[in-house]
Amino acid sequence: MPTETRRSYGAVWSKQAAISERPQRCLIATGQCLRSLSGTRAVVARMRHQAPRPSRLTPHLLRGHVLNIASIQGKDGMTSALVYSASKPGLIALTTGVAKQMARDGIIVTAITPAAAETAMARVISAEHRADILGRIPMARFIEVEEVARMVLWLSLDERSLLN
């Protein structure tokens, strides 16, 4: 039986604590956080009301998986994207807190923190900025969007039910 997976691009950044020349970005990041929180809350509420299902690989009953996509910048920071970098630890903390709350209800909550992805946006940044980003990635390449999708799928399998 397929598991329900939720993807969230979210952020937490207090507009009062922001260090930015553009305070509106802080409001955007705060809005992203609220959307992540609201989306996670809605998905978890639905999962809590569905019947738990047995897993052939674990003795625990499972109701579903929530998987948030943060960024490596939540751990490393990035001087050229302060608000973005400061927002990602919030999504990681949100995920960790919800994971602890929902573990015994059979809801697995996880976040991944991929490196920069090869997207249309990444293809238009300056060569200098691109080199700066690649210089901080151990494999010195952008991750492909399909690789992120495969990681999400792999983590959503019942066999990964302890990765909460």
C-alpha positions in Angstrom: 0.0 0.0 0.0 1.5 3.4 -1.0 2.2 5.8 1.8 1.0 9.4 1.8 3.9 11.8 1.4 3.8 15.5 1.8 6.4 18.0 0.5 6.9 21.4 2.1 9.1 24.3 1.1 9.0 26.3 4.2 10.9 28.7 6.3 10.9 30.4 9.7 12.4 33.9 10.1 11.3 36.5 12.5 10.7 39.9 10.9 11.9 41.5 14.2 15.2 39.6 14.2 15.9 39.9 10.5 19.2 41.3 9.3 18.3 42.3 5.8 18.2 45.3 3.6 14.8 44.0 2.3 12.4 43.5 5.3 9.7 42.2 2.9 11.8 39.1 2.4 11.4 38.4 6.1 7.7 38.6 5.8 7.8 36.2 2.9 9.9 33.8 4.9 7.5 34.1 7.8 4.6 33.4 5.5 6.4 30.3 4.2 6.8 29.1 7.8 3.2 29.5 8.5 2.3 27.7 5.3 4.6 24.8 6.3 3.1 24.7 9.8 -0.4 24.9 8.4 0.2 22.2 5.8 2.0 19.9 8.2 -0.8 20.3 10.7 -3.5 19.6 8.1 -1.7 16.5 6.8 -1.0 15.1 10.3 -4.6 15.7 11.3 -5.8 13.6 8.4 -3.3 10.9 9.1 -4.3 10.7 12.7 -7.9 9.9 11.7 -7.0 7.2 9.3 -6.7 3.6 10.4 -3.2 2.5 11.1 -1.9 -0.2 8.9 0.5 -3.0 9.7 3.9 -3.0 8.0 5.4 -6.3 7.1 8.9 -5.0 8.1 8.1 -3.3 11.4 6.0 -4.3 14.4 4.7 -0.7 14.5 1.4 0.4 13.0 1.9 3.2 10.5 -0.4 5.9 9.4 1.8 7.8 6.9 4.9 9.9 6.2 5.4 13.6 6.2 8.6 14.7 4.5 9.7 18.4 4.5 12.4 19.6 2.2 14.6 22.1 3.8 18.1 23.0 2.6 21.7 22.4 3.5 21.8 26.1 4.1 19.8 25.3 7.3 23.0 23.9 8.7 25.8 25.8 6.8 24.4 29.2 6.2 25.1 31.3 3.1 26.3 34.9 3.2 24.6 35.8 -0.1 21.2 34.5 1.1 21.0 35.4 4.8 17.2 35.3 5.2 16.9 32.1 3.3 19.8 30.5 5.3 18.4 31.7 8.6 14.9 30.4 7.8 15.8 26.7 7.1 16.8 25.8 10.7 13.2 26.7 11.6 11.8 24.2 9.2 14.2 21.6 10.6 13.1 22.4 14.1 9.4 22.3 13.1 10.0 18.9 11.6 11.9 17.6 14.6 9.2 18.7 17.0 6.3 17.2 15.0 8.3 14.0 14.6 8.6 13.6 18.3 4.9 14.4 18.9 3.7 12.0 16.2 6.1 9.0 16.5 3.8 6.9 18.7 0.8 7.6 16.5 2.6 5.9 13.6 3.2 9.1 11.7 6.8 9.4 10.4 8.0 13.0 10.0 11.3 13.7 8.4 13.2 16.5 6.7 15.9 16.4 4.1 18.5 19.0 3.6 19.7 18.7 0.0 22.4 20.8 -1.5 21.6 23.4 -4.2 19.5 21.9 -7.0 20.0 22.3 -10.7 16.9 24.3 -11.5 16.0 27.1 -13.9 17.0 29.5 -11.2 20.4 27.9 -10.7 21.1 28.2 -14.4 20.8 31.9 -14.4 23.0 32.9 -11.5 26.3 34.4 -12.1 29.4 32.3 -12.7 31.0 33.7 -9.6 28.0 32.9 -7.4 27.7 29.4 -9.0 31.4 28.7 -8.3 30.9 29.9 -4.7 28.0 27.5 -4.2 29.8 24.6 -5.9 32.9 25.2 -3.8 30.9 24.4 -0.6 29.4 21.2 -2.0 31.7 18.2 -1.3 30.8 16.5 -4.7 31.2 19.9 -6.4 27.9 19.6 -8.4 24.3 20.7 -8.1 21.9 17.9 -7.2 19.3 17.1 -9.9 15.7 17.5 -9.0 15.1 13.8 -9.9 17.7 12.9 -7.3 15.7 14.8 -4.6 12.5 13.0 -5.8 14.2 9.6 -5.5 15.4 10.5 -2.0 11.9 11.5 -1.0 10.5 8.3 -2.4 13.1 6.2 -0.6 12.5 7.9 2.7 8.7 7.4 2.3 8.9 3.6 2.2 7.6 1.7 5.2 11.1 0.1 5.6 12.4 3.5 6.7 9.8 3.9 9.5 12.5 4.3 12.1 14.0 7.3 10.3 11.8 9.8 12.2 
